[in-house]
Amino acid sequence: MEKITCLTDNNEPVVFFVLEQTRINGKNYLLVTDVEDENVDESQDSDSEASYVIVDDDDELEYVSQIFAELLDDVDIEK
């Protein structure tokens, strides 16, 4: 499991753990959690310039949630 650190609007670091990732219509989506699991790998320095945006459109969130639910059929996704 990959570990990424994001900055809040107040420049405070928040750590997330990537459960799954997929590409839909040219956009990369990450399914993350704030709960650590064993076997976590640090993200590489090349990821430091990535920009992450929380999906806030309800229709887009519903669609992406369904895709992740299919990819991870044993995971309960909370929105």
C-alpha positions in Angstrom: 0.0 0.0 0.0 1.4 3.4 -1.0 1.5 6.3 1.5 1.0 9.9 0.3 1.1 13.1 2.2 -1.1 16.0 1.2 -1.2 19.6 2.5 -4.4 21.2 3.7 -5.3 24.8 2.9 -3.4 25.7 6.1 -0.3 23.8 4.8 -0.7 21.1 7.5 0.3 17.7 6.3 -2.3 14.9 6.2 -1.3 11.3 5.5 -3.4 9.0 3.3 -2.9 5.4 2.3 -3.8 4.4 -1.3 -6.2 1.4 -1.4 -6.6 1.4 -5.2 -6.2 3.6 -8.2 -7.8 3.8 -11.7 -7.9 6.0 -14.7 -11.4 7.0 -16.1 -11.9 9.3 -19.1 -8.3 10.6 -18.9 -8.3 11.3 -15.1 -6.5 9.4 -12.5 -8.5 8.5 -9.4 -7.1 7.3 -6.0 -9.2 5.6 -3.4 -7.5 6.5 -0.1 -8.0 6.0 3.6 -6.5 7.6 6.7 -6.1 4.2 8.4 -2.7 2.7 8.2 -2.2 -0.9 7.1 0.9 -3.0 7.4 3.3 -3.2 4.4 3.0 0.5 3.6 5.5 1.9 1.0 6.5 5.5 1.0 5.6 7.4 -2.2 8.6 8.2 -4.3 10.0 11.7 -4.7 8.7 11.9 -8.2 5.2 12.0 -6.7 5.9 15.2 -4.8 4.7 17.4 -7.6 1.4 15.6 -8.0 -1.8 17.6 -7.4 -4.7 15.8 -5.7 -8.3 17.2 -5.7 -11.1 15.7 -3.7 -14.1 14.8 -5.8 -17.0 17.0 -4.7 -19.4 16.5 -7.6 -22.1 14.0 -6.3 -22.6 12.4 -9.7 -18.9 12.0 -10.4 -18.4 10.6 -6.9 -21.2 8.1 -7.3 -19.8 6.9 -10.6 -16.2 6.6 -9.4 -17.4 4.9 -6.1 -19.1 2.2 -8.2 -16.0 1.6 -10.2 -13.9 1.2 -7.1 -16.5 -1.0 -5.5 -16.2 -3.3 -8.6 -12.4 -3.3 -8.4 -12.5 -4.0 -4.6 -15.5 -6.2 -4.1 -14.5 -6.9 -0.5 -14.3 -3.3 0.5 -17.2 -1.2 1.9 -16.9 2.3 0.5 -18.2 5.2 2.6 -19.0 8.5 0.9 
